[in-house]
Amino acid sequence: MRIQLLPDQLISQIAAGEVVERPASALKELLENSLDADSTDIQVSLVQGGVKQLRVADNGAGIAQDDLAMALTRHATSKIASLEDLEAVASLGFRGEALASIASVSRTQISSRYAQAKHAWSIASEGGEITPLEPAALDAGTIIEVNDLYFNTPARRKFLKTEGTEFGHCEAAFERVALSRPDVAFMLQHNGRALSRYAISTPEKRFGEVLGSEFSSETISVDESAAGLRLWGVAAKPTFNRNKSDTQYVYVNGRFVRDKLISHAIRQAYQDVLHHDRHPAYVLFIELDPTLVDVNVHPSKTEVRFRDGQAIHRFIFHSLHKALATPTGISSGATANQAAFNPFGSANLVRPESIDKLRTGLVEGYPTYQSQINLSANEPNSFYQTLFGGHKNSAQNYSNSQSINTALQTNRDESAGDASFAQSFSENHAENDFPLGFAVAQIHGVYVLAQNVQGLVVVDMHAAHERIMYEQLKNALDTKTVAMQPLLLPVSFNADRLEVATVQEELSSGQGSLQQLGFDIAILSPTTLAVRAVPSMLQDVDAVTLARDVLRDLREFGASRALTERRNELLGTMACHAAVRANRSLTIPEMNALLRDMEATERSGQCNHGRPTWFQVSMSDLDKMFMRGK
């Protein structure tokens, strides 16, 4: 067969296969055109999932009478005019294919009134056959009706799904656009029924309206700028995770995109706090010079290519990593005030002096109900005292029922005349000073109960302490200040040949990996090793078990890899050994020391495996449990 030119109508239908995959694809293109026209109110109406009818009405600038016919012509656009414009696209649409492609596979009608025109004009197209212009009645803006999608290409129509499925895709496309522009009002109807109305609002309010109040209440604000780049929006706390990636929205210069580089950077930022195969949730906006990103990668315009992808990856990772590192109970704004943003390093948080004083009971206004608890059962050689540097008061240990009763009686005495103890507490202590409150009890040697201004705080003491030790080890290794604690009596143990060979290789290589981690391990014989020093912050752990685990990691991954890409796993192993174990009885001062360290430690809301370390139970939740007021 000889080479020949294809008819324009066939070319348009081929292009429609790329641009208009389903009704949701057409809706996305029409919404983007409305936004490019500076609309502030957009109304969408669908019939039968958008297959029977898809109608978008806006109050934008409108289309001039002479341009209406051109609007339905392929490669005709008002967005760009030259190669330079294409390389710096600032609008959402620019290819000039969407309307022509939609019109070629549907019965389309456009009614529009240009801002300076005396009245509106209308034009129609049936399968690409354009009808003459006609006057129309319209106050302002543009109305586009797309009827009987794929009526002239039945083979394509067979690939469409059920009405419910197609509407679900349309609703998702509508929500993606609504999330990106809180300064625009949106309305969605389906089969004559209004389903969604979003008034002009703030970004935070719009996020909550679209994604739900639960998502909104579990997010962290992100807003970082560096070298002409800006990342802002909200990221859900690691504890608010999903079993699939259905709540992930990324916009580049206002355009919704799906980009592997961005997704990888975000996943890396969550890696240290997200549990196993769960997925994070976020709405993030990336702003940069349009010349630094190529949006002309795919007809759907959901893929982009960055000029310097590595720099974008680093910026996103460090910005989000910093936001997720905010200590428990402290806002990201407070973190920013403590240390200047460094996109290539984390902020070093300064522990408030009051926290160290609190450990020793020197803070004025320390609640009397704490000091009056009966701590008659003395616990010598406090384990947690050594780990946290707290000073034990004489005869201070927790005695279960009697101490609880004493605390309750003290509460009643101090709160006489007040509506509740929470009110009394909030009058004496600012909420931001001690967000996790103060300890009142320990349950089964596993959980710490504390009281703050909101109500009850339940802490998994092992998970919380593990995160604290983990962060301390990371900071020490980053600053090369892992202090070594020589053992008074070296601990020897029988080692297998691989363990001895690992120590031999470390000693002969001169890399000093064990020394960097704070260990001094010597070879006594072909089957015996001796631990002569351990990291000072881990001095109370089982030295032999810890040494075996560290040597195993060094053997399996190699010293250099264990201290770089596998570093966090290695330090996590060490932290787990150091963390206070279940069934360890803690004194009230020790429990409070744990709470204060949680408030001063990055990412302390999750353990190293992404599990939550504490939960808040509000007074209203407790009242509901006991049906108070009913």
C-alpha positions in Angstrom: 0.0 0.0 0.0 1.2 3.4 -0.9 1.9 6.1 1.8 -0.9 8.6 2.0 -2.1 11.4 4.2 -4.8 10.5 6.7 -8.1 12.5 6.8 -8.3 15.3 9.4 -11.2 13.6 11.1 -9.3 10.3 11.4 -6.3 12.1 12.8 -8.5 13.8 15.4 -10.0 10.4 16.4 -6.5 8.9 16.8 -5.5 11.9 18.9 -8.7 11.4 21.0 -7.5 7.9 21.9 -4.5 9.5 23.7 -6.3 12.5 25.2 -9.8 11.2 25.9 -9.4 7.8 27.4 -12.7 8.0 29.3 -15.1 10.7 30.5 -12.8 11.6 33.4 -10.1 12.5 30.9 -12.4 14.9 29.0 -13.5 16.4 32.3 -9.9 17.0 33.4 -9.1 18.9 30.2 -12.3 21.0 30.4 -11.6 21.9 34.0 -8.1 22.9 33.2 -9.3 25.2 30.4 -11.7 26.8 32.9 -8.9 27.5 35.3 -6.7 28.9 32.5 -9.5 31.3 31.8 -9.3 32.7 35.4 -12.6 31.3 36.5 -13.6 31.6 40.1 -16.7 29.5 39.9 -16.9 26.2 38.1 -20.0 23.9 37.9 -19.9 20.4 36.6 -22.9 18.3 35.7 -22.7 14.6 34.6 -25.3 12.2 33.3 -24.7 8.5 33.3 -21.2 8.8 34.6 -20.3 11.5 32.0 -20.9 9.1 29.0 -24.4 10.5 28.2 -23.5 14.1 29.1 -20.6 16.0 30.5 -21.3 19.7 31.1 -18.8 22.3 32.5 -19.9 25.9 33.1 -17.5 28.6 34.3 -17.4 32.4 34.8 -14.0 32.9 33.2 -12.9 35.3 30.5 -14.8 33.5 27.7 -13.9 32.9 24.1 -14.2 35.6 21.5 -16.7 35.1 18.6 -13.9 34.9 16.0 -12.1 32.3 18.0 -14.9 29.8 18.7 -14.4 27.9 15.5 -10.6 27.8 16.1 -11.2 26.4 19.5 -12.4 23.1 17.9 -9.5 23.0 15.5 -6.5 20.7 16.2 -3.3 22.4 17.4 -5.0 25.8 17.8 -4.3 27.4 21.2 -4.0 30.8 22.9 -1.5 29.4 25.5 1.7 29.3 23.5 3.0 30.8 20.2 6.7 29.8 20.0 9.3 27.2 21.1 10.3 29.6 23.9 6.7 29.6 25.2 6.7 25.8 25.1 9.8 25.6 27.2 8.3 27.8 29.9 4.7 26.7 30.0 2.9 28.3 32.9 -0.7 27.4 31.9 -2.4 24.0 32.5 -3.3 23.6 28.8 -1.0 24.3 25.9 -1.2 21.5 23.3 -4.3 22.7 21.5 -5.6 19.1 21.2 -8.2 18.6 23.9 -11.3 20.3 22.5 -10.7 19.1 19.0 -10.2 15.5 20.2 -13.3 15.6 22.4 -15.4 17.1 19.6 -14.3 14.4 17.2 -15.8 11.6 19.3 -18.9 13.3 20.7 -21.7 15.8 20.1 -20.2 18.9 21.5 -21.6 22.4 22.0 -19.8 25.5 23.2 -21.5 28.6 24.4 -19.3 31.5 25.5 -19.4 35.2 26.1 -16.2 37.1 25.8 -15.7 39.8 28.5 -16.1 42.7 26.0 -18.8 41.1 23.8 -22.4 42.4 23.8 -23.8 38.9 23.9 -22.8 35.2 23.8 -22.2 33.0 20.8 -22.6 29.3 20.4 -21.0 26.7 18.1 -21.6 22.9 17.8 -19.7 19.9 16.5 -21.0 16.4 15.8 -18.1 13.9 15.3 -15.9 16.8 14.2 -18.4 18.3 11.8 -18.6 22.0 12.9 -21.9 23.9 12.5 -22.1 27.7 11.9 -22.1 30.2 14.8 -25.3 31.2 16.5 -26.2 33.9 19.1 -26.7 32.5 22.6 -28.0 33.7 26.0 -25.2 33.7 28.6 -24.3 36.3 31.2 -20.5 35.5 31.3 -18.0 32.8 30.9 -18.2 29.5 29.0 -20.4 26.4 29.0 -19.2 23.3 27.2 -21.6 20.3 26.8 -20.2 17.0 25.7 -22.9 14.5 24.7 -22.9 10.9 23.7 -19.2 10.3 24.1 -17.8 7.8 21.5 -21.1 7.7 19.7 -19.3 7.4 16.4 -16.6 5.0 17.6 -18.6 2.1 19.1 -15.5 -0.1 19.4 -14.0 2.5 21.8 -17.3 2.9 23.7 -17.3 -0.8 24.5 -14.1 -0.3 26.5 -15.9 2.0 28.9 -16.9 0.5 32.3 -20.2 0.7 34.2 -21.8 4.1 35.0 -20.7 3.9 38.6 -17.1 3.2 37.6 -16.9 6.0 35.1 -18.5 8.4 37.6 -16.0 7.3 40.2 -13.1 8.3 37.8 -14.8 11.6 37.0 -15.3 12.4 40.7 -11.6 11.6 41.4 -10.6 14.0 38.5 -12.9 16.7 39.9 -11.4 16.3 43.4 -7.8 16.5 42.1 -8.6 19.8 40.5 -10.6 21.1 43.5 -7.7 20.4 45.8 -5.3 22.4 43.7 -7.4 25.6 43.7 -9.0 26.5 47.0 -9.4 30.0 45.6 -12.0 28.7 43.1 -15.5 27.5 44.0 -16.6 24.1 42.6 -19.9 22.2 42.3 -20.5 18.6 41.1 -23.8 17.1 40.0 -24.6 13.6 38.8 -27.9 12.7 37.2 -29.4 15.9 38.5 -28.3 15.4 42.1 -25.8 17.8 43.7 -23.0 15.8 45.4 -20.2 18.2 46.2 -20.0 22.0 46.8 -16.7 23.7 47.6 -16.8 27.4 48.4 -13.7 29.6 48.1 -11.7 28.8 51.2 -8.2 28.4 52.6 -6.0 25.4 51.5 -6.3 23.7 54.8 -10.1 23.9 54.8 -10.3 22.7 51.2 -8.1 19.7 52.0 -10.4 18.8 54.9 -13.6 19.2 52.7 -12.3 17.0 50.0 -10.3 14.4 51.9 -12.3 14.4 55.2 -11.8 15.8 58.7 -9.9 12.7 59.8 -7.2 13.4 57.2 -7.1 17.1 58.1 -6.7 16.5 61.8 -3.8 14.1 61.2 -1.6 16.2 59.0 1.6 18.2 59.4 2.1 21.5 57.5 5.0 21.7 55.1 6.4 24.9 53.7 10.1 25.0 52.7 11.9 27.1 50.2 15.5 26.9 48.8 17.3 27.9 45.7 14.1 29.0 43.8 12.2 25.9 44.8 9.2 25.7 47.2 7.4 22.7 48.7 4.3 23.4 50.6 1.1 21.6 51.6 0.3 19.0 54.2 1.6 15.5 54.9 -0.2 13.0 57.1 1.4 11.8 60.2 3.0 8.3 59.8 0.3 6.8 62.0 -2.4 8.0 59.5 -1.3 5.6 56.7 -3.2 3.7 54.0 -3.1 0.2 52.6 -2.9 1.7 49.1 -1.7 4.9 47.6 -5.1 6.5 47.0 -4.5 9.7 49.1 -1.4 11.0 47.4 -1.6 14.3 45.5 1.4 16.1 44.1 1.1 19.3 42.0 4.0 20.8 40.0 3.3 24.5 39.4 -0.4 23.8 40.0 -0.5 20.7 37.7 -1.4 17.3 39.1 1.3 14.9 38.2 2.4 11.3 38.8 6.1 11.2 38.9 8.3 8.4 40.0 11.2 10.6 41.1 8.9 12.7 43.4 7.2 9.5 44.8 10.5 8.0 45.6 11.7 11.1 47.4 8.5 11.2 49.5 8.7 7.5 50.2 12.3 7.9 51.4 11.3 10.7 53.7 8.7 8.4 55.3 10.9 5.3 55.3 12.2 5.8 58.9 8.7 6.2 60.4 6.3 4.3 58.2 5.2 0.8 59.1 6.1 -2.0 56.6 4.1 -1.8 53.3 1.7 1.0 54.3 1.4 4.1 52.2 1.7 7.7 53.3 -1.0 10.3 52.6 -0.2 13.9 51.4 -1.2 16.9 49.4 2.0 18.6 48.3 2.7 21.5 45.9 6.0 22.0 44.2 6.7 25.4 42.7 9.7 26.2 40.5 10.8 28.1 37.4 8.8 26.7 34.5 11.9 26.5 32.4 13.3 23.9 34.9 10.5 21.4 34.2 9.3 19.9 30.9 5.5 19.2 30.9 5.4 18.2 27.3 6.1 14.6 28.0 2.8 12.9 27.4 -0.6 14.0 25.9 -2.3 13.5 29.2 0.2 16.1 30.8 0.4 14.1 34.0 4.0 13.3 33.5 6.9 15.7 33.8 10.6 15.7 33.4 12.9 17.9 35.6 16.1 19.5 34.3 17.9 18.6 37.5 16.0 15.6 38.9 18.6 14.9 41.6 18.4 18.4 43.1 14.6 18.1 43.1 14.8 14.7 44.8 17.1 16.0 47.5 15.0 19.1 48.1 11.7 17.2 48.5 13.3 14.5 50.7 15.0 16.9 53.1 12.0 19.3 53.3 9.6 16.5 54.1 12.1 14.7 56.3 12.4 17.8 58.4 8.7 18.3 58.8 8.2 14.7 59.9 11.1 15.1 62.4 9.2 17.6 64.5 9.3 16.4 68.1 6.1 15.2 69.7 3.7 18.0 70.6 5.9 20.7 69.0 4.7 22.5 65.8 6.8 22.6 62.7 6.9 26.4 63.1 8.6 25.9 66.5 11.1 23.6 64.9 11.9 26.2 62.2 12.5 28.8 64.9 15.1 26.6 66.6 17.2 25.9 63.6 17.6 27.4 60.1 16.5 25.1 57.3 19.2 23.2 55.6 18.1 21.1 52.7 21.1 18.8 53.0 20.9 18.2 56.8 18.4 17.9 59.6 17.8 20.5 62.3 19.6 20.0 65.5 17.0 20.6 68.2 18.1 22.3 71.4 16.6 20.7 74.4 14.8 23.3 76.6 16.6 23.9 79.9 13.3 23.4 81.7 13.2 19.7 80.5 16.5 18.9 82.2 15.4 20.8 85.3 12.1 18.9 85.3 14.0 15.6 85.6 15.5 16.7 88.9 12.3 18.3 90.2 13.6 21.9 90.0 10.8 23.4 87.8 8.6 25.7 89.7 4.9 24.7 89.8 5.7 21.0 89.4 2.2 19.5 90.2 1.8 18.7 93.9 -0.1 15.6 93.0 3.1 14.1 91.6 5.2 14.7 94.7 2.5 13.5 97.1 2.1 10.1 95.5 3.2 7.4 98.0 6.5 6.1 96.7 7.4 3.9 99.6 8.8 0.9 97.7 12.4 2.0 97.1 14.0 0.7 93.9 17.8 0.7 94.2 20.1 1.3 91.2 17.4 2.7 88.9 17.7 1.4 85.4 16.0 4.3 83.7 17.8 6.8 86.0 21.1 5.8 84.4 19.7 6.0 80.8 18.1 9.3 81.2 20.3 11.0 83.8 17.5 11.7 86.2 18.1 12.0 89.9 16.0 9.7 92.1 14.4 11.3 95.1 14.8 9.3 98.3 12.3 6.5 98.8 10.6 7.1 95.4 9.0 4.1 93.6 5.6 3.5 92.4 3.2 1.5 94.7 0.2 0.5 92.7 -3.2 0.9 94.4 -2.2 3.0 97.3 -0.3 5.5 95.1 -3.2 5.8 92.7 -5.6 6.4 95.6 -3.2 9.0 97.0 -3.0 10.7 93.6 -6.8 10.8 93.2 -7.2 12.2 96.7 -4.6 14.9 96.0 -6.4 15.7 92.8 -9.7 16.1 94.7 -8.1 18.3 97.3 -6.3 20.6 94.8 -9.3 20.8 92.4 -11.9 21.7 95.0 -14.2 24.3 93.4 -13.0 23.6 89.9 -15.2 22.0 87.2 -12.5 19.3 86.4 -8.9 18.5 87.1 -8.0 19.2 83.5 -9.0 22.9 84.0 -6.9 23.1 87.2 -4.0 21.6 85.3 -4.3 23.9 82.4 -4.3 27.0 84.7 -1.0 26.0 86.1 0.8 24.7 83.0 0.8 26.0 79.5 -0.2 23.4 77.0 2.9 23.9 74.8 5.3 23.5 77.8 4.6 19.8 78.4 2.3 18.5 75.6 2.4 14.9 76.9 1.6 16.0 80.4 2.7 14.2 83.6 2.8 10.5 84.5 0.3 9.1 86.9 0.6 5.3 86.6 2.2 2.3 84.8 0.1 -0.6 83.5 1.5 -4.2 83.5 5.0 -2.8 83.0 4.2 -2.0 79.4 2.2 1.3 79.2 2.7 4.6 80.9 -0.4 6.6 81.7 -0.1 10.4 81.8 -2.5 13.3 82.1 -2.3 16.5 80.0 -4.7 19.3 79.3 -6.7 17.3 76.7 -7.1 14.2 78.9 -5.3 10.9 79.0 -2.1 10.0 77.2 -1.1 6.3 76.8 2.5 5.6 76.0 4.2 2.4 74.9 7.3 2.9 76.9 9.5 0.4 75.0 8.6 1.8 71.6 9.0 5.4 72.8 12.4 4.7 74.4 13.5 2.8 71.3 12.9 5.9 69.1 14.7 8.2 71.6 17.8 5.9 71.7 17.7 5.5 67.9 17.7 9.3 67.3 20.5 9.8 69.8 22.6 7.1 68.1 21.9 8.7 64.7 22.9 12.2 65.9 26.0 10.8 67.6 27.1 8.9 64.5 26.5 11.9 62.2 28.6 14.1 64.4 31.2 11.4 65.0 30.7 11.7 68.8 29.7 8.1 69.7 31.2 8.0 73.2 32.9 4.8 74.1 32.5 3.4 77.6 35.3 1.0 78.6 34.1 -2.0 80.7 35.6 -2.4 84.1 35.8 -6.1 83.3 35.9 -7.1 79.6 33.2 -9.6 78.7 34.5 -12.6 76.8 32.3 -15.1 74.9 32.6 -18.0 72.6 32.4 -16.9 69.0 32.0 -18.7 65.8 34.5 -18.5 63.0 32.5 -15.9 61.0 32.3 -13.6 64.0 36.0 -13.8 64.7 36.7 -13.3 61.0 34.6 -10.2 61.0 36.5 -8.6 63.9 39.8 -9.7 62.2 38.8 -8.0 59.0 37.8 -4.8 60.8 41.0 -4.7 62.7 43.2 -5.3 59.6 41.3 -3.0 57.3 41.9 0.1 59.5 38.4 1.5 58.7 37.6 1.6 62.4 33.9 0.8 61.8 33.5 -0.7 65.2 35.2 2.3 66.8 32.8 4.6 65.0 30.0 2.7 66.5 31.6 2.9 70.0 32.8 -0.7 70.3 36.1 -2.1 71.3 36.2 -5.9 70.5 39.4 -7.9 70.8 40.3 -11.4 69.6 41.5 -13.6 72.5 41.7 -16.9 70.6 40.4 -18.4 67.3 37.1 -19.1 69.1 36.9 -16.3 71.7 36.1 -12.6 71.5 36.1 -10.0 74.3 34.0 -6.9 74.4 36.2 -4.2 76.1 34.0 -1.2 75.4 30.5 -0.3 74.3 28.8 2.9 73.4 28.3 4.9 76.6 24.6 5.3 76.1 24.3 1.5 75.8 26.4 0.6 78.8 23.7 -1.2 80.7 22.7 -3.6 77.8 23.8 -7.1 77.3 27.2 -6.5 75.8 27.5 -10.0 74.2 24.1 -10.1 72.5 24.6 -6.5 71.2 28.1 -7.3 69.9 26.8 -10.4 68.1 24.1 -8.5 66.4 26.4 -5.7 65.3 28.9 -8.1 64.0 26.2 -10.0 62.0 25.2 -6.8 60.3 28.7 -5.8 59.5 29.3 -9.3 58.1 26.2 -9.5 56.0 26.3 -6.0 54.4 30.0 -5.0 54.7 31.3 -2.2 56.9 31.0 0.6 54.4 27.5 -0.3 53.4 26.4 -0.9 57.0 27.5 2.6 57.9 25.8 4.2 54.8 22.8 2.8 53.2 22.2 0.2 55.9 23.1 2.5 58.7 19.6 3.1 60.0 18.9 -0.7 60.3 22.1 -1.2 62.2 21.4 1.7 64.6 17.8 0.4 65.0 19.2 -2.9 66.2 21.4 -1.2 68.7 18.5 1.0 69.9 16.2 -2.0 70.4 18.8 -3.5 72.7 19.0 -0.3 74.7 15.3 0.4 75.0 13.7 -0.2 78.3 11.9 -3.6 78.2 8.4 -4.5 79.1 7.7 -5.5 82.7 10.3 -3.0 83.9 8.9 -1.0 86.8 9.5 2.7 86.4 9.3 5.3 89.0 7.1 8.4 88.5 10.2 10.7 87.9 11.5 8.1 85.4 8.2 8.1 83.5 8.2 11.9 83.4 11.8 11.8 82.1 10.6 9.6 79.3 7.7 12.0 78.4 10.1 15.0 78.4 12.6 13.2 76.1 9.7 12.3 73.8 8.8 15.9 73.6 12.4 16.8 72.7 13.1 14.0 70.2 12.5 14.0 66.5 9.9 11.6 65.1 9.1 10.4 68.6 5.4 9.8 67.6 6.5 6.5 66.0 9.0 3.8 66.9 11.7 2.7 64.4 9.3 0.3 62.7 6.6 3.0 62.2 4.3 1.9 65.0 2.7 4.6 67.1 4.4 5.3 70.5 1.5 7.1 72.1 -2.2 7.9 71.9 -4.3 10.7 73.1 -7.7 10.0 74.7 -9.6 13.3 75.2 -11.8 14.0 78.1 -14.8 14.1 75.8 -13.9 10.5 74.6 -13.7 9.4 78.2 -17.0 11.1 79.0 -18.7 9.2 76.1 -17.3 5.9 77.4 -18.9 6.4 80.8 -22.0 8.1 79.3 -21.5 11.2 81.4 -24.1 13.9 80.8 -26.7 11.4 79.5 
